[in-house]
Amino acid sequence: MVLLKEILEKTELTQADLISLLSCELPDEIEQIRAKAYEIMKSEVGEKVYLRGLIEFSNICVNDCYYCGIRRSNKSIQRYTLQYDEILDCAMFAFRNGYGSIVLQSGEQRTKKFIDFLCRIISEIKAKTISDSLPNGLGITLCIGEQTYASYKRLFEAGAHRYLLRIETSNPELFRMIHPRDISFENRLECLYSLKDIGFQVGTGVMIGLPGQSLEDLANDILFFKEIDADMIGMGPYIVHKETPFANFEDYFQKNKRDIYKLSLKMIAVVRIFLRDVNIASTTALQALYPFGREEGLRFGANVIMPLLTPVSVRKNYVLYEGKPCIDEFTNSCGECIIARIESIGRTVGYNQFGDSKHYHKKDKI
């Protein structure tokens, strides 16, 4: 217990310190870590929770990742791409309800037609949402996977200013285990650095609780976030999808899901302690494991939540893992529920604000 107190009082943490924090299992120890993370969150980024209205506009994907429910080889789902006006309607709902920002997420596609379509919709959303409360229009985060430098640059110039590209694991061997050969760790890294070079606020993250993953791997993931100077972190528990090659890990997952959930919360807290002023999302996957998982993520130091805006008619076809919550709720209900959840733990919503990464903007002043 004394050792834990000493670690939490340090200004710089080592890999061994990170492993020690992630190893803590006693409720009192976990509470100390949570409280420290929350204290740092309050002082560095404040207690407001920023909304990112999530629009899953297409589940068409060229990749065949072994863990993902919308992988190319999954024939059990109906493929879709929302129409231009459908995406715009979702964005305008976010705008009218004071969300401040949206996330445009899809399976990975790299055609010129796909990038042209996105640039057009981004420009239109920005133009239609300029107002007194949002003089630069809605904030737009993209989550559409690996693209070329030229495509990233076009998307940035169209008006998107944040990009989430999860590394999934910073261990190259584990990365190869969960991806087919045509997806390389080296290219994922190159994409992250391309995004940074162009000027995006760059988010990344990992899956927590992968088979074969160690606490040392997770500590190294946290060090990786610092090495690439990430502005946003989006990470969550690994949850099995039955229509993937990893379906045979279902027994492993059921046996360990409580531990995976606790470890996910500790990761949020330890990332907050270590990186201090980045944005951290409390992900939907936490709620898939525990009914109040997203609230707990906020209590452990997260400051971003993504209400689901995807039309109800297609939500069931954008399921990356089993048990995804909110797929049957109407958009109004989902948003109201999340806001009520935020307020239930004494946090307030940052309405009509981008809620940009403090870490990113501090770099402008160096």
Contacts in CASP RR format, 6 or more apart in sequence:
PFRMAT RR
TARGET T0000
AUTHOR 0000-0000-0000
METHOD contacts of the structure
MODEL  1
MVLLKEILEKTELTQADLISLLSCELPDEIEQIRAKAYEIMKSEVGEKVY
LRGLIEFSNICVNDCYYCGIRRSNKSIQRYTLQYDEILDCAMFAFRNGYG
SIVLQSGEQRTKKFIDFLCRIISEIKAKTISDSLPNGLGITLCIGEQTYA
SYKRLFEAGAHRYLLRIETSNPELFRMIHPRDISFENRLECLYSLKDIGF
QVGTGVMIGLPGQSLEDLANDILFFKEIDADMIGMGPYIVHKETPFANFE
DYFQKNKRDIYKLSLKMIAVVRIFLRDVNIASTTALQALYPFGREEGLRF
GANVIMPLLTPVSVRKNYVLYEGKPCIDEFTNSCGECIIARIESIGRTVG
YNQFGDSKHYHKKDKI
1 28 0 8 1.000
1 29 0 8 1.000
3 20 0 8 1.000
4 20 0 8 1.000
4 21 0 8 1.000
4 24 0 8 1.000
4 29 0 8 1.000
4 32 0 8 1.000
4 33 0 8 1.000
5 32 0 8 1.000
7 13 0 8 1.000
7 17 0 8 1.000
7 20 0 8 1.000
7 21 0 8 1.000
8 32 0 8 1.000
8 33 0 8 1.000
8 36 0 8 1.000
8 273 0 8 1.000
10 17 0 8 1.000
13 21 0 8 1.000
13 273 0 8 1.000
13 274 0 8 1.000
15 216 0 8 1.000
15 219 0 8 1.000
15 220 0 8 1.000
15 223 0 8 1.000
18 218 0 8 1.000
18 219 0 8 1.000
18 222 0 8 1.000
18 223 0 8 1.000
18 270 0 8 1.000
18 274 0 8 1.000
19 215 0 8 1.000
19 216 0 8 1.000
19 219 0 8 1.000
21 33 0 8 1.000
21 266 0 8 1.000
21 269 0 8 1.000
21 270 0 8 1.000
21 273 0 8 1.000
22 215 0 8 1.000
22 218 0 8 1.000
22 219 0 8 1.000
22 263 0 8 1.000
22 266 0 8 1.000
22 267 0 8 1.000
22 270 0 8 1.000
23 215 0 8 1.000
24 30 0 8 1.000
24 33 0 8 1.000
24 266 0 8 1.000
30 262 0 8 1.000
30 265 0 8 1.000
30 266 0 8 1.000
33 266 0 8 1.000
33 269 0 8 1.000
33 270 0 8 1.000
33 273 0 8 1.000
34 265 0 8 1.000
34 269 0 8 1.000
34 299 0 8 1.000
34 300 0 8 1.000
34 301 0 8 1.000
36 269 0 8 1.000
36 273 0 8 1.000
37 268 0 8 1.000
37 269 0 8 1.000
37 270 0 8 1.000
37 272 0 8 1.000
37 273 0 8 1.000
37 300 0 8 1.000
37 301 0 8 1.000
38 272 0 8 1.000
38 299 0 8 1.000
38 300 0 8 1.000
38 301 0 8 1.000
40 272 0 8 1.000
40 273 0 8 1.000
40 276 0 8 1.000
40 301 0 8 1.000
41 47 0 8 1.000
41 272 0 8 1.000
41 301 0 8 1.000
41 303 0 8 1.000
44 276 0 8 1.000
44 277 0 8 1.000
44 358 0 8 1.000
45 277 0 8 1.000
45 279 0 8 1.000
45 303 0 8 1.000
45 358 0 8 1.000
46 303 0 8 1.000
47 303 0 8 1.000
47 346 0 8 1.000
47 347 0 8 1.000
47 348 0 8 1.000
48 303 0 8 1.000
48 347 0 8 1.000
48 348 0 8 1.000
48 349 0 8 1.000
48 350 0 8 1.000
48 353 0 8 1.000
48 355 0 8 1.000
49 298 0 8 1.000
49 303 0 8 1.000
49 304 0 8 1.000
49 305 0 8 1.000
49 342 0 8 1.000
49 347 0 8 1.000
49 348 0 8 1.000
49 349 0 8 1.000
49 350 0 8 1.000
50 100 0 8 1.000
50 101 0 8 1.000
50 279 0 8 1.000
50 303 0 8 1.000
50 304 0 8 1.000
50 305 0 8 1.000
50 349 0 8 1.000
50 350 0 8 1.000
50 353 0 8 1.000
50 354 0 8 1.000
50 355 0 8 1.000
51 94 0 8 1.000
51 98 0 8 1.000
51 99 0 8 1.000
51 100 0 8 1.000
51 101 0 8 1.000
51 304 0 8 1.000
51 305 0 8 1.000
51 306 0 8 1.000
51 307 0 8 1.000
51 338 0 8 1.000
51 349 0 8 1.000
51 350 0 8 1.000
51 351 0 8 1.000
52 99 0 8 1.000
52 101 0 8 1.000
52 102 0 8 1.000
52 103 0 8 1.000
52 141 0 8 1.000
52 281 0 8 1.000
52 304 0 8 1.000
52 305 0 8 1.000
52 306 0 8 1.000
52 307 0 8 1.000
53 94 0 8 1.000
53 99 0 8 1.000
53 101 0 8 1.000
53 102 0 8 1.000
53 103 0 8 1.000
53 306 0 8 1.000
53 307 0 8 1.000
53 308 0 8 1.000
53 309 0 8 1.000
54 102 0 8 1.000
54 103 0 8 1.000
54 105 0 8 1.000
54 306 0 8 1.000
54 307 0 8 1.000
54 308 0 8 1.000
54 309 0 8 1.000
54 310 0 8 1.000
55 82 0 8 1.000
55 87 0 8 1.000
55 90 0 8 1.000
55 91 0 8 1.000
55 102 0 8 1.000
55 103 0 8 1.000
55 104 0 8 1.000
55 105 0 8 1.000
55 309 0 8 1.000
55 310 0 8 1.000
56 105 0 8 1.000
56 106 0 8 1.000
56 308 0 8 1.000
56 310 0 8 1.000
56 314 0 8 1.000
56 315 0 8 1.000
56 318 0 8 1.000
57 81 0 8 1.000
57 82 0 8 1.000
57 86 0 8 1.000
57 87 0 8 1.000
57 104 0 8 1.000
57 105 0 8 1.000
57 106 0 8 1.000
57 310 0 8 1.000
58 80 0 8 1.000
58 81 0 8 1.000
58 82 0 8 1.000
58 106 0 8 1.000
58 107 0 8 1.000
58 109 0 8 1.000
59 70 0 8 1.000
59 77 0 8 1.000
59 79 0 8 1.000
59 80 0 8 1.000
59 106 0 8 1.000
59 107 0 8 1.000
59 314 0 8 1.000
59 317 0 8 1.000
59 318 0 8 1.000
60 79 0 8 1.000
60 80 0 8 1.000
60 81 0 8 1.000
60 106 0 8 1.000
60 107 0 8 1.000
60 109 0 8 1.000
61 68 0 8 1.000
61 70 0 8 1.000
61 71 0 8 1.000
61 72 0 8 1.000
61 106 0 8 1.000
61 107 0 8 1.000
61 108 0 8 1.000
61 109 0 8 1.000
62 72 0 8 1.000
62 108 0 8 1.000
62 109 0 8 1.000
62 110 0 8 1.000
63 71 0 8 1.000
63 72 0 8 1.000
63 107 0 8 1.000
63 108 0 8 1.000
63 179 0 8 1.000
63 180 0 8 1.000
63 182 0 8 1.000
63 183 0 8 1.000
64 71 0 8 1.000
64 72 0 8 1.000
64 73 0 8 1.000
64 180 0 8 1.000
65 71 0 8 1.000
65 178 0 8 1.000
65 179 0 8 1.000
65 180 0 8 1.000
65 183 0 8 1.000
66 177 0 8 1.000
66 178 0 8 1.000
66 179 0 8 1.000
66 180 0 8 1.000
66 244 0 8 1.000
66 245 0 8 1.000
66 246 0 8 1.000
67 178 0 8 1.000
67 207 0 8 1.000
67 210 0 8 1.000
67 238 0 8 1.000
67 240 0 8 1.000
67 241 0 8 1.000
67 244 0 8 1.000
67 246 0 8 1.000
68 241 0 8 1.000
68 244 0 8 1.000
68 320 0 8 1.000
69 77 0 8 1.000
69 241 0 8 1.000
69 243 0 8 1.000
69 244 0 8 1.000
69 319 0 8 1.000
69 320 0 8 1.000
69 321 0 8 1.000
70 77 0 8 1.000
70 107 0 8 1.000
70 317 0 8 1.000
70 318 0 8 1.000
70 319 0 8 1.000
70 320 0 8 1.000
71 243 0 8 1.000
71 244 0 8 1.000
74 243 0 8 1.000
74 244 0 8 1.000
76 243 0 8 1.000
77 243 0 8 1.000
77 317 0 8 1.000
77 319 0 8 1.000
78 317 0 8 1.000
79 317 0 8 1.000
80 314 0 8 1.000
80 317 0 8 1.000
81 106 0 8 1.000
82 90 0 8 1.000
82 311 0 8 1.000
82 314 0 8 1.000
84 117 0 8 1.000
84 120 0 8 1.000
84 121 0 8 1.000
86 311 0 8 1.000
87 104 0 8 1.000
87 121 0 8 1.000
88 121 0 8 1.000
88 124 0 8 1.000
88 125 0 8 1.000
88 128 0 8 1.000
90 102 0 8 1.000
90 309 0 8 1.000
90 310 0 8 1.000
90 311 0 8 1.000
90 331 0 8 1.000
91 102 0 8 1.000
91 125 0 8 1.000
91 128 0 8 1.000
91 129 0 8 1.000
91 138 0 8 1.000
92 128 0 8 1.000
92 129 0 8 1.000
93 309 0 8 1.000
93 331 0 8 1.000
94 100 0 8 1.000
94 101 0 8 1.000
94 102 0 8 1.000
94 138 0 8 1.000
94 309 0 8 1.000
95 128 0 8 1.000
95 129 0 8 1.000
95 131 0 8 1.000
95 134 0 8 1.000
95 137 0 8 1.000
95 138 0 8 1.000
97 335 0 8 1.000
98 133 0 8 1.000
98 351 0 8 1.000
98 352 0 8 1.000
99 138 0 8 1.000
99 307 0 8 1.000
99 351 0 8 1.000
100 134 0 8 1.000
100 138 0 8 1.000
100 139 0 8 1.000
100 351 0 8 1.000
100 352 0 8 1.000
100 353 0 8 1.000
100 354 0 8 1.000
100 355 0 8 1.000
101 138 0 8 1.000
101 139 0 8 1.000
101 140 0 8 1.000
101 141 0 8 1.000
101 162 0 8 1.000
101 354 0 8 1.000
101 355 0 8 1.000
102 125 0 8 1.000
102 138 0 8 1.000
102 139 0 8 1.000
102 140 0 8 1.000
102 141 0 8 1.000
102 309 0 8 1.000
103 140 0 8 1.000
103 141 0 8 1.000
103 142 0 8 1.000
103 143 0 8 1.000
103 164 0 8 1.000
103 306 0 8 1.000
104 118 0 8 1.000
104 121 0 8 1.000
104 122 0 8 1.000
104 140 0 8 1.000
104 141 0 8 1.000
104 142 0 8 1.000
104 143 0 8 1.000
104 144 0 8 1.000
104 160 0 8 1.000
105 142 0 8 1.000
105 143 0 8 1.000
105 144 0 8 1.000
106 143 0 8 1.000
106 144 0 8 1.000
107 144 0 8 1.000
107 145 0 8 1.000
108 144 0 8 1.000
108 145 0 8 1.000
108 146 0 8 1.000
109 144 0 8 1.000
110 146 0 8 1.000
110 147 0 8 1.000
110 148 0 8 1.000
110 151 0 8 1.000
115 147 0 8 1.000
115 151 0 8 1.000
115 154 0 8 1.000
115 155 0 8 1.000
118 142 0 8 1.000
118 144 0 8 1.000
118 155 0 8 1.000
118 158 0 8 1.000
119 154 0 8 1.000
119 155 0 8 1.000
119 158 0 8 1.000
120 158 0 8 1.000
122 140 0 8 1.000
122 155 0 8 1.000
122 158 0 8 1.000
122 159 0 8 1.000
122 160 0 8 1.000
123 158 0 8 1.000
123 159 0 8 1.000
125 137 0 8 1.000
125 138 0 8 1.000
125 140 0 8 1.000
126 136 0 8 1.000
126 137 0 8 1.000
126 138 0 8 1.000
126 140 0 8 1.000
126 158 0 8 1.000
126 159 0 8 1.000
129 137 0 8 1.000
129 138 0 8 1.000
130 136 0 8 1.000
130 137 0 8 1.000
131 137 0 8 1.000
133 352 0 8 1.000
134 352 0 8 1.000
136 354 0 8 1.000
139 161 0 8 1.000
139 162 0 8 1.000
139 354 0 8 1.000
140 159 0 8 1.000
140 160 0 8 1.000
140 161 0 8 1.000
140 162 0 8 1.000
141 160 0 8 1.000
141 161 0 8 1.000
141 162 0 8 1.000
141 163 0 8 1.000
141 164 0 8 1.000
142 155 0 8 1.000
142 160 0 8 1.000
142 162 0 8 1.000
142 163 0 8 1.000
142 164 0 8 1.000
143 163 0 8 1.000
143 164 0 8 1.000
143 165 0 8 1.000
145 165 0 8 1.000
145 191 0 8 1.000
146 165 0 8 1.000
146 183 0 8 1.000
146 187 0 8 1.000
146 188 0 8 1.000
146 191 0 8 1.000
147 155 0 8 1.000
147 191 0 8 1.000
149 194 0 8 1.000
149 197 0 8 1.000
149 198 0 8 1.000
152 163 0 8 1.000
152 191 0 8 1.000
152 194 0 8 1.000
152 195 0 8 1.000
152 198 0 8 1.000
152 200 0 8 1.000
153 198 0 8 1.000
155 163 0 8 1.000
156 198 0 8 1.000
156 199 0 8 1.000
156 200 0 8 1.000
160 200 0 8 1.000
161 200 0 8 1.000
161 201 0 8 1.000
162 200 0 8 1.000
162 201 0 8 1.000
162 202 0 8 1.000
162 203 0 8 1.000
162 231 0 8 1.000
162 232 0 8 1.000
162 356 0 8 1.000
162 357 0 8 1.000
163 195 0 8 1.000
163 200 0 8 1.000
163 201 0 8 1.000
163 202 0 8 1.000
163 203 0 8 1.000
164 203 0 8 1.000
164 204 0 8 1.000
164 232 0 8 1.000
164 234 0 8 1.000
165 188 0 8 1.000
165 191 0 8 1.000
165 192 0 8 1.000
165 195 0 8 1.000
165 202 0 8 1.000
165 203 0 8 1.000
165 204 0 8 1.000
166 203 0 8 1.000
166 204 0 8 1.000
166 205 0 8 1.000
166 206 0 8 1.000
166 207 0 8 1.000
166 234 0 8 1.000
166 235 0 8 1.000
167 175 0 8 1.000
167 188 0 8 1.000
167 189 0 8 1.000
167 192 0 8 1.000
167 204 0 8 1.000
167 205 0 8 1.000
167 206 0 8 1.000
167 221 0 8 1.000
167 224 0 8 1.000
168 175 0 8 1.000
168 178 0 8 1.000
168 179 0 8 1.000
168 205 0 8 1.000
168 206 0 8 1.000
168 207 0 8 1.000
169 175 0 8 1.000
169 178 0 8 1.000
169 206 0 8 1.000
169 207 0 8 1.000
169 210 0 8 1.000
169 213 0 8 1.000
169 217 0 8 1.000
169 221 0 8 1.000
170 206 0 8 1.000
170 217 0 8 1.000
170 220 0 8 1.000
170 221 0 8 1.000
170 223 0 8 1.000
170 224 0 8 1.000
171 213 0 8 1.000
171 217 0 8 1.000
171 220 0 8 1.000
172 185 0 8 1.000
174 210 0 8 1.000
174 212 0 8 1.000
174 213 0 8 1.000
174 217 0 8 1.000
175 185 0 8 1.000
175 188 0 8 1.000
176 185 0 8 1.000
178 207 0 8 1.000
178 210 0 8 1.000
178 246 0 8 1.000
189 228 0 8 1.000
192 202 0 8 1.000
192 204 0 8 1.000
192 228 0 8 1.000
193 228 0 8 1.000
195 202 0 8 1.000
196 202 0 8 1.000
196 228 0 8 1.000
196 229 0 8 1.000
201 231 0 8 1.000
201 232 0 8 1.000
201 356 0 8 1.000
201 357 0 8 1.000
201 360 0 8 1.000
202 228 0 8 1.000
202 230 0 8 1.000
202 231 0 8 1.000
202 232 0 8 1.000
203 230 0 8 1.000
203 231 0 8 1.000
203 232 0 8 1.000
203 233 0 8 1.000
203 234 0 8 1.000
204 225 0 8 1.000
204 228 0 8 1.000
204 230 0 8 1.000
204 232 0 8 1.000
204 233 0 8 1.000
204 234 0 8 1.000
205 221 0 8 1.000
205 225 0 8 1.000
205 230 0 8 1.000
205 233 0 8 1.000
205 234 0 8 1.000
205 235 0 8 1.000
206 218 0 8 1.000
206 221 0 8 1.000
206 235 0 8 1.000
206 236 0 8 1.000
207 235 0 8 1.000
207 236 0 8 1.000
207 237 0 8 1.000
207 238 0 8 1.000
208 218 0 8 1.000
208 235 0 8 1.000
208 236 0 8 1.000
208 237 0 8 1.000
208 238 0 8 1.000
208 260 0 8 1.000
208 263 0 8 1.000
208 264 0 8 1.000
208 267 0 8 1.000
209 237 0 8 1.000
209 238 0 8 1.000
209 256 0 8 1.000
209 260 0 8 1.000
209 263 0 8 1.000
209 264 0 8 1.000
210 238 0 8 1.000
211 246 0 8 1.000
211 249 0 8 1.000
211 252 0 8 1.000
218 263 0 8 1.000
218 267 0 8 1.000
222 267 0 8 1.000
222 270 0 8 1.000
222 271 0 8 1.000
222 274 0 8 1.000
222 275 0 8 1.000
225 233 0 8 1.000
225 271 0 8 1.000
225 275 0 8 1.000
225 278 0 8 1.000
226 274 0 8 1.000
226 275 0 8 1.000
229 363 0 8 1.000
230 275 0 8 1.000
230 278 0 8 1.000
231 278 0 8 1.000
231 279 0 8 1.000
231 357 0 8 1.000
231 359 0 8 1.000
231 360 0 8 1.000
232 278 0 8 1.000
232 279 0 8 1.000
232 280 0 8 1.000
232 281 0 8 1.000
232 304 0 8 1.000
232 357 0 8 1.000
233 271 0 8 1.000
233 275 0 8 1.000
233 278 0 8 1.000
233 279 0 8 1.000
233 280 0 8 1.000
233 281 0 8 1.000
234 280 0 8 1.000
234 281 0 8 1.000
234 283 0 8 1.000
235 264 0 8 1.000
235 267 0 8 1.000
235 268 0 8 1.000
235 271 0 8 1.000
235 281 0 8 1.000
235 283 0 8 1.000
236 264 0 8 1.000
236 267 0 8 1.000
236 283 0 8 1.000
236 285 0 8 1.000
236 286 0 8 1.000
237 257 0 8 1.000
237 260 0 8 1.000
237 261 0 8 1.000
237 263 0 8 1.000
237 264 0 8 1.000
237 285 0 8 1.000
237 286 0 8 1.000
237 288 0 8 1.000
237 289 0 8 1.000
238 253 0 8 1.000
238 260 0 8 1.000
238 321 0 8 1.000
239 253 0 8 1.000
239 257 0 8 1.000
239 285 0 8 1.000
239 288 0 8 1.000
239 289 0 8 1.000
239 321 0 8 1.000
239 322 0 8 1.000
239 323 0 8 1.000
240 246 0 8 1.000
240 247 0 8 1.000
240 249 0 8 1.000
240 250 0 8 1.000
240 253 0 8 1.000
240 321 0 8 1.000
240 322 0 8 1.000
241 247 0 8 1.000
241 319 0 8 1.000
241 320 0 8 1.000
241 321 0 8 1.000
241 322 0 8 1.000
242 250 0 8 1.000
242 322 0 8 1.000
253 260 0 8 1.000
257 289 0 8 1.000
260 289 0 8 1.000
261 286 0 8 1.000
261 289 0 8 1.000
261 290 0 8 1.000
261 293 0 8 1.000
264 285 0 8 1.000
264 286 0 8 1.000
264 289 0 8 1.000
265 286 0 8 1.000
265 296 0 8 1.000
265 297 0 8 1.000
265 300 0 8 1.000
266 300 0 8 1.000
268 280 0 8 1.000
268 282 0 8 1.000
268 297 0 8 1.000
268 300 0 8 1.000
268 301 0 8 1.000
268 302 0 8 1.000
269 300 0 8 1.000
269 301 0 8 1.000
271 278 0 8 1.000
271 280 0 8 1.000
272 280 0 8 1.000
272 300 0 8 1.000
272 301 0 8 1.000
272 302 0 8 1.000
275 359 0 8 1.000
276 359 0 8 1.000
277 357 0 8 1.000
277 358 0 8 1.000
277 359 0 8 1.000
277 362 0 8 1.000
278 357 0 8 1.000
278 358 0 8 1.000
278 359 0 8 1.000
279 303 0 8 1.000
279 304 0 8 1.000
279 355 0 8 1.000
279 356 0 8 1.000
279 357 0 8 1.000
279 358 0 8 1.000
279 359 0 8 1.000
280 301 0 8 1.000
280 302 0 8 1.000
280 303 0 8 1.000
280 304 0 8 1.000
281 302 0 8 1.000
281 304 0 8 1.000
281 305 0 8 1.000
281 306 0 8 1.000
282 293 0 8 1.000
282 294 0 8 1.000
282 295 0 8 1.000
282 296 0 8 1.000
282 297 0 8 1.000
282 298 0 8 1.000
282 302 0 8 1.000
282 304 0 8 1.000
282 305 0 8 1.000
283 294 0 8 1.000
283 306 0 8 1.000
284 294 0 8 1.000
284 306 0 8 1.000
284 308 0 8 1.000
284 324 0 8 1.000
284 325 0 8 1.000
284 326 0 8 1.000
285 321 0 8 1.000
285 324 0 8 1.000
286 293 0 8 1.000
286 294 0 8 1.000
286 296 0 8 1.000
286 297 0 8 1.000
287 293 0 8 1.000
287 294 0 8 1.000
287 325 0 8 1.000
287 326 0 8 1.000
288 321 0 8 1.000
288 322 0 8 1.000
288 323 0 8 1.000
288 324 0 8 1.000
288 325 0 8 1.000
290 296 0 8 1.000
292 341 0 8 1.000
294 305 0 8 1.000
294 338 0 8 1.000
294 341 0 8 1.000
295 341 0 8 1.000
295 342 0 8 1.000
295 344 0 8 1.000
295 345 0 8 1.000
298 305 0 8 1.000
298 342 0 8 1.000
298 345 0 8 1.000
298 347 0 8 1.000
299 345 0 8 1.000
304 355 0 8 1.000
305 338 0 8 1.000
305 342 0 8 1.000
307 334 0 8 1.000
307 335 0 8 1.000
307 338 0 8 1.000
308 315 0 8 1.000
308 326 0 8 1.000
308 327 0 8 1.000
308 329 0 8 1.000
308 331 0 8 1.000
308 334 0 8 1.000
309 331 0 8 1.000
309 334 0 8 1.000
310 318 0 8 1.000
311 331 0 8 1.000
312 327 0 8 1.000
312 328 0 8 1.000
312 329 0 8 1.000
312 330 0 8 1.000
312 331 0 8 1.000
315 326 0 8 1.000
315 327 0 8 1.000
315 328 0 8 1.000
316 327 0 8 1.000
319 327 0 8 1.000
326 334 0 8 1.000
326 337 0 8 1.000
329 337 0 8 1.000
339 349 0 8 1.000
342 348 0 8 1.000
342 349 0 8 1.000
343 349 0 8 1.000
END
